[in-house]
Amino acid sequence: MSEKAKKIKPYVPEQRKLLRMKELPDILNMSKTNIYNRIKEGNFPKPQKIGGMSVWKPEVVDEWIDKETSKA
């Protein structure tokens, strides 16, 4: 297993925490650029700003995933 893979923490929706952009590519299996483009186009939820940080509530990301996968 690579060093990067060892450092990645598994996403557990039951945990009460906010998601940061550095975690989203692994959760969504898409690049940061793709995520930023989707935000700009209105196809991904905009982040909330807390103390200058961009964060997403896990349930908002989960809802987006459910919506996107139901289209398939």
C-alpha positions as CSV (number, residue, x, y, z in Angstrom):
1,M,0.0,0.0,0.0
2,S,1.4,3.5,-0.9
3,E,2.2,6.0,1.7
4,K,-0.6,8.3,0.4
5,A,-3.1,5.4,0.7
6,K,-2.1,4.8,4.3
7,K,-2.7,8.5,5.2
8,I,-6.2,8.6,3.7
9,K,-8.8,8.3,6.4
10,P,-12.0,6.4,5.5
11,Y,-15.1,8.5,5.1
12,V,-17.6,7.6,7.8
13,P,-20.9,9.5,7.4
14,E,-22.0,9.0,11.0
15,Q,-19.0,11.1,12.2
16,R,-20.0,14.7,13.1
17,K,-17.4,16.6,11.2
18,L,-17.1,19.0,8.3
19,L,-15.4,18.1,5.0
20,R,-12.7,20.1,3.5
21,M,-11.7,20.3,-0.2
22,K,-8.7,18.1,0.4
23,E,-11.0,15.2,1.4
24,L,-13.6,15.6,-1.4
25,P,-11.5,14.2,-4.3
26,D,-11.1,10.8,-2.5
27,I,-14.8,10.7,-1.4
28,L,-16.1,11.7,-4.8
29,N,-13.4,10.1,-7.0
30,M,-12.9,13.3,-9.0
31,S,-10.3,15.9,-9.2
32,K,-10.3,19.2,-7.3
33,T,-10.5,21.0,-10.6
34,N,-13.6,19.0,-11.6
35,I,-15.2,19.8,-8.2
36,Y,-14.4,23.5,-8.5
37,N,-15.8,23.6,-12.1
38,R,-19.0,21.9,-10.9
39,I,-19.4,24.5,-8.1
40,K,-18.9,27.3,-10.6
41,E,-21.5,25.8,-12.9
42,G,-24.0,25.2,-10.0
43,N,-23.7,21.4,-10.3
44,F,-22.2,20.9,-6.8
45,P,-23.1,22.5,-3.5
46,K,-21.2,25.7,-2.6
47,P,-19.0,25.5,0.5
48,Q,-19.8,27.2,3.7
49,K,-17.0,29.5,5.0
50,I,-16.0,29.1,8.6
51,G,-13.0,31.1,9.8
52,G,-11.9,31.6,6.2
53,M,-12.0,27.8,5.5
54,S,-14.3,26.3,2.9
55,V,-16.2,23.4,4.3
56,W,-19.1,21.1,3.5
57,K,-21.5,19.3,5.8
58,P,-21.3,15.6,5.1
59,E,-25.0,15.3,4.7
60,V,-25.0,17.9,1.9
61,V,-22.4,15.9,0.0
62,D,-24.3,12.7,0.7
63,E,-27.5,14.3,-0.7
64,W,-25.6,15.4,-3.8
65,I,-24.1,11.8,-4.3
66,D,-27.6,10.3,-3.9
67,K,-29.0,12.8,-6.5
68,E,-26.2,12.2,-9.0
69,T,-26.4,8.4,-8.7
70,S,-30.1,8.3,-9.1
71,K,-29.7,9.9,-12.6
72,A,-27.6,7.0,-13.8
